[in-house]
């Protein structure tokens, strides 16, 4: 069941609660995905109240009248509206994948509102960290011994050439989302297939490059050793930009570590939040 609030421009947005305890505001990536695929973040809901935002135009949230409000820098104000709605002075904020950019932009704009910042396999653009094509493909090729690699790689190359079809995305998922293509990853992929809204197609610009030196709250950058974006090296480069940041690398996972190695994820994030 969803709860609702009005954002800065009057758009009605939805969020979902899971678990109990001190709240953690959770932002899904994509861009253009609802919060459903976050599920209960590998059991983190047993230790914290997850407040999972459906970004505008996804899940139970309304589409905005102005498509420009899908931009990352505009989505920041949806997070701020949710904080005000919840009556929180400071927040524990978690952003996954593309929403890592939104979380970074929020922290830079509202550093006094951040208690902790958790960046899970985050996007790098907002912080000005560059991942080259050569670095991306080197990380992908490191998985060449996996059974799924030939088919997934063929699909990934076609995606990179511009064929953004659901069929290709599904075939490439083991390579760029999970790494460890175990039963949990297969079930997660099947349960959340096709969860991409128009927000994924209207553009997700508005990143800029922000100075995060004023973000003095503790920061955790968690990535998977098998993740091509961000690689552990790029996660370390991102963390170095913050005054108080640490890096955790899940040795078994790629882009969705709470799915493929939930115990590592929940223990690492819980210890950081506490």
ABEGO torsion letter per residue (X at the ends): XBBBBBBAAGBBBBBBBBEBEBBBBBBBBOBGBBAAAAEAGGGAAAABBBBBBBBBGBEABBBBABAAAABAAAAAAAAAAAAAAAGBABBBBBBBEAAAAAAAAAAAABAAABABBBBBGBBAAAAGBBBBAAAAAAAAAAAAABAAAAAAAAAAAAAAAGBBBAAAAAAAAAAAAAGBBBAAAAAAAAAABGBBBAAAAAEABGAEBBBAAABABBBBBBBBAABAOBBAAAAAAAAAABABBBBBBBAABBABAAAABAAAAAAAAAAAAX
